[in-house]
Amino acid sequence: MTRIAIVGVAGRMGRTLVNAVEQDAGATLAAGIVAPGSSLAGADIGELAGVGKKGIAAVDSLAACAADFDVLIDFTTPQVTLANLAFCAEHGKRIVIGTTGMSDAEIATLDDYRDSVPLVFAPNMSVGVNLTLKLLETAARALGDEGYDIEVIESHHRHKVDAPSGTALKMGDVMADALGRNLKEHGVFERVGQCGPRSDKEIGFATVRAGDIVGEHTVMFATEGERIEITHKASSRMTFAKGATRAARWVAEKDNGRYGMQDVLDLDA
Ligand code: NAD
């Protein structure tokens, strides 16, 4: 039974994770961590998540619950996540990271921990999204440089703080790799004013932020005469939380290394 601690347990994903771990036969809720100094420290994490009393009081530091868990699930902010990663490496814990919005330098920091902690990092933990990445790789490879314009359109709720979404960027990366392009060079993230016609190789991104949209991604491959659209729509955060719980069970058995959801799901993308 994998003992799981959840960071940011009072957050949107944190509360959903409590539900997902509760429902998982191979995992058990071990601890929940709130922000330092939070008035929610001491609150029952089951009550925070709306699943009834669990008898586990939220703590406001990892040190306060280090003995209780095997795997930490972290959906917070880049700075908090990197500090928690260092803690896990130091204390022989494993970690599943769902936090998005990391800079390239912060993502590179994850690699510094390859030899000191088993970690899964994925900007999207949904099984459906990870299968979609595989479909996009196949489509990009097949369509190649045959005149198909690629555009990624993503929509999320009004509270999301980073754009484009980590998932949209990951989709762009997978397709750029399949096409021998570089997203840094070919990604177009803004079009405004007299920006001229699109170039053949660019991969365009458009962002919608509105209401309570959980997460929608459409990739369009458009050419003269036809258009292919591959769409994934998340209707509940439970899809991410279930994927993260599955990743936590999986990484509990792994050696040090940085893994992604493709590894967890054995999709090899
Ligand atoms: P949120 O703001 O609702 O929750 C974040 C929580 O972290 C808050 O409750 C905050 O108080 C807490 N927190 C901040 N500092 C902390 C600290 N030092 N210790 C403990 N807790 C701390 O945000 P959210 O919607 O739950 O999203 C969190 C992150 O997860 C974002 O980066 C989001 O993009 C990402 N996300 C990833 C996936 C995925 O599948 N990988 C899916 C959904 C969201």
Boltz pocket constraint, residues with backbone or C-beta under 6 A from the ligand:
constraints:
  - pocket:
      binder: B
      contacts: [[A, 7], [A, 8], [A, 9], [A, 10], [A, 11], [A, 12], [A, 13], [A, 14], [A, 33], [A, 34], [A, 35], [A, 36], [A, 60], [A, 74], [A, 75], [A, 76], [A, 77], [A, 80], [A, 97], [A, 98], [A, 99], [A, 100], [A, 101], [A, 122], [A, 123], [A, 124], [A, 125], [A, 126], [A, 240]]
      max_distance: 6.0
